[in-house]
Amino acid sequence: MEQREQDRVVPRRFSARRLVAGIPALWLTVFFLVPFLIVLKISFSEARLAIPPYAPLITWRHGLPVPGIHLAGYAYLFTDPLYLRSYLYSVMVAAVSTLFCLLIGYPMAYAIARASDAWRSFLLMLIVLPFWTSFLLRVYAWIGLLQNDGLINDVLLRLGLIHHPVTLLQTDFSLYVGIVYSYLPFMILPLYANLEKHDMALLEAAADLGARPLTAFLRVTLPQSLPGIAAGSLLVFIPTVGEYVIPTLLGRTDQIMIGRMLSDEFFDNRDWPVASGVAILILLALVVPIVLLQRVERSNLETAE
Amino acid sequence: MRRRGLFSRTALVVGLVFLYVPIVSMIVYSFNNSRLVTVWDAAHSPTLKWYGVLLSDNEVLDAAWLSLRVAICAATASTILGTLAGTALARFGAFRGRSLLVGMTTAPIVMPEVISGLSLLLLFVALQQAIGWPQGMGAVTITLAHISFCMAYVTVVVQSRLAGFDESLEEAAQDLGARPAKVFWRITLPLILPAVLAGWLLAFTLSWDDLVISQFVAGPGSSTLPMVIFSKVRLGVSPDVNALATLMVSVVASGVVVAAVWMRHRQKRRERDAQLAAAANL
């Protein structure tokens, strides 16, 4: 009797579960996974003047499939030094920005994690709040601050520190300021989540055993916070490599980043195979960081439970 | 110990100043009569001139209306999909395809926007060729594109909220004979409701704010608000954008204040209820 009851219930639950997991999985397959396969496909096809502006990979001739795989797009990317330079520049900009976010964000996250309960939620809100206001407008604000007749030059001139306006906008400096500014919360939040869980008794034990604060930090706090550092750094590094808005508004005009290259190739040159090739190359650079991020997040989640 | 506390606190204050100076500067200059950032036209300021310019700009108003419609649809759809995915990931244990679902829900968060935008546009073009849908690029394609990256965020928010609860309540309801669907509606959903609401707001903000993906999948003639702002600010500072920024910051800030007051109120009521219950037990 009881056995039959179970038989009736289990399949129903089973199918409901399949629906709950299946609907979002189906959506993401269609709108996330399949698009990448299309990008991959088009990166191997030949550009031509048509709508859409690329040739099909397989054409049928006398009932037989004729593959038309072209590596011209990739050959172009590897022979024109413009692309390679832009590619390396983007990875470098992302790495340096990540380092600056870490150097600025770590002490901030540390101070929040050690603040009293009442302060802590207020400070966290202050960190998250800019995230809720327009990213584009916050980047735009820096134009007003950094341009030649902007606020920063004005203050420096009035203080007599400089006698002519310094070019700050459209330099590496303004690019780094914009990126660090925009991505700092992505570094602080995972670091805070990690630092907040630390057992203060360990630091006290270290102090009791005669460790100086710096030694205790380097030997106890820092090693324990490595998962937080990894999560924050990856959350900053990965999207920064392909950043488009910040370099377009604040970055150099003589050296563009790879995300901008992709966009220009697509919209201005209307070369879809080359744009797709650029996308595939960016993804190749990001596969390892993305897999690492998923590992880190999973282990962070497991230690949380 | 004390000296390091001092260092990190100083860093925190400096960092917060760094985060807020640009926002404050936009608010201040939105009331400046002069077009130049450095010139504070004291004779004619503060002024609401740029707010007038902004609100009589039909291009901006049309774009804001489109962005609002897209954001509401995208946030609602992505909240439903994200809640399903978050529930599956947090409650179903190991199931076939779980790691694929994990991958597909975390990757869109970090995926460079140019790649998401390009791949979605190529998908829409391929679909058009194959089945003749969607017809043309516009509000529909922008909404579809936004749902995919917004739902990833909702999934993370819902999943981590569920991870914070053990399953004992749900198991108890099940032991008392409630069907899984009923358990979800009566137990799970009320528990995760704050996370679902937060996820909706986050999704709305992300959709409202998105520039790059929209630029790829919006056809000619449909411009979202960020697209209009971007074309304005590419040419340099324009004071009516400061006015727009101020309006948007005000909405967010008042929303946060309302939420904080409401949460404090709820907390207090809960404490009072607990006290009453304790008193009744005595």
Interface residues (C-beta under 8 A of the other chain):
Chain A: R12 R13 A16 R17 V20 A21 I23 P24 A25 W27 L28 T29 V30 F31 F32 L33 V34 P35 F36 I38 V39 I42 P52 I104 G105 P107 M108 Y110 A111 I112 R114 L123 M125 L126 I127 L129 P130 W132 T133 S134 F135 L136 L137 R138 Y140 A141 W142 I143 G144 L145 Q147 D149 G150 L151 N153 D154 Y181 L184 A207 P213 L214 F217 L234 L235 I238 P239 V241 G242 E243 Y244 V245 T248 L249 G259 L262 S263 F266 W272 A275 S276 A279 I282 L283 L286 I290 L293 Q294 E297 R298 L301 A304 E305
Chain B: M1 R3 R4 G5 F7 S8 R9 A11 L12 G15 L16 F18 L19 Y20 V21 P22 I23 S25 M26 Y29 L36 V37 T38 L81 G82 L84 A85 T87 A88 F92 F95 G97 R98 L100 L101 V102 G103 M104 T105 T106 A107 P108 V110 M111 P112 E113 V114 I115 L118 S119 L120 L122 L123 V125 A126 Q129 L144 A145 I147 S148 M151 T155 S160 A163 R179 P180 A181 T205 W208 D209 L211 V212 Q215 F216 P226 I229 F230 V233 R234 G236 V237 V241 N242 L244 A245 M248 V249 V252 A253 V256 A260
